[in-house]
């Protein structure tokens, strides 16, 4: 049986009554971007803190950072999302668990936090590597100037480290965008979920997922181009981003 291609399906009314199939995909794309941005903010915030902990001379701080990274990095993202969405409400007191279950937008918040924490472990390793790659003299110079440990990291080490690790951080952000597709398993109607809904309603599976693929490619290309400009703008001669 031959497959019947129909590229005009995108302009046909969607059963949801909210517009065309193209409108469905675009609404999914918007939710994908929103989820990815929120997750990336969480990943950067937690990843920077954990990355710093892993480079401190304190064995306790280093151990805490190591345990955090290994926990979130070695557990599949799908399992983590299931734990946050299905298991956590059952472990909390009944009133709190019921509140979580009935929280409007629960899939969005769960996806943003779950993906953010999952990616924060990877960001932490990038941060640790960036700090460790800096010449030892920078830290010694900061100490000689009378800076505290917190000031040394804030004003000297982290600004340089993040400039060095911008290229791998760009890759991690792209991974964050793609990881949002896993959130359809907890009911988040993002781009992949909308593509699945389109193929179920219209039976045009190839058209639906071809469009989703193109949209993923477009948003990722935009991210790469923007980050290239950022890398050039903050590049330090003699380091990786200074090419």
Rosetta blueprint (number, residue, H / E / L):
1 X L
2 X L
3 X L
4 X L
5 X L
6 X L
7 X H
8 X H
9 X H
10 X H
11 X H
12 X L
13 X E
14 X L
15 X L
16 X L
17 X L
18 X L
19 X L
20 X E
21 X H
22 X H
23 X H
24 X H
25 X H
26 X H
27 X H
28 X H
29 X H
30 X H
31 X H
32 X H
33 X H
34 X H
35 X H
36 X H
37 X H
38 X H
39 X H
40 X H
41 X H
42 X H
43 X H
44 X H
45 X H
46 X H
47 X H
48 X H
49 X H
50 X H
51 X H
52 X H
53 X H
54 X L
55 X L
56 X L
57 X L
58 X L
59 X H
60 X H
61 X H
62 X H
63 X H
64 X H
65 X H
66 X H
67 X H
68 X H
69 X H
70 X H
71 X H
72 X H
73 X H
74 X L
75 X L
76 X L
77 X H
78 X H
79 X H
80 X H
81 X H
82 X H
83 X H
84 X H
85 X H
86 X H
87 X H
88 X H
89 X H
90 X H
91 X H
92 X L
93 X L
94 X H
95 X H
96 X H
97 X H
98 X H
99 X H
100 X H
101 X H
102 X L
103 X L
104 X L
105 X L
106 X H
107 X H
108 X H
109 X H
110 X H
111 X H
112 X H
113 X H
114 X H
115 X H
116 X H
117 X H
118 X H
119 X H
120 X H
121 X H
122 X H
123 X H
124 X H
125 X H
126 X H
127 X H
128 X H
129 X H
130 X H
131 X H
132 X H
133 X L
134 X L
135 X L
136 X H
137 X H
138 X H
139 X H
140 X H
141 X H
142 X H
143 X H
144 X H
145 X L
146 X L
147 X L
148 X L
149 X H
150 X H
151 X H
152 X H
153 X H
154 X H
155 X H
156 X H
157 X H
158 X H
159 X H
160 X H
161 X H
162 X H
163 X H
164 X H
165 X L
166 X H
167 X H
168 X H
169 X H
170 X H
171 X H
172 X H
173 X H
174 X H
175 X H
176 X H
177 X H
178 X H
179 X H
180 X H
181 X H
182 X H
183 X H
184 X H
185 X H
186 X H
187 X L
188 X L
189 X L
190 X L
191 X H
192 X H
193 X H
194 X H
195 X H
196 X H
197 X H
198 X H
199 X H
200 X H
201 X H
202 X H
203 X L
204 X L
205 X H
206 X H
207 X H
208 X H
209 X H
210 X H
211 X H
212 X H
213 X H
214 X H
215 X H
216 X H
217 X H
218 X H
219 X H
220 X H
221 X H
222 X H
223 X H
224 X H
225 X H
226 X H
227 X H
228 X H
229 X H
230 X H
231 X H
232 X H
233 X H
234 X H
235 X L
236 X L
237 X L
238 X L
239 X L
240 X H
241 X H
242 X H
243 X L
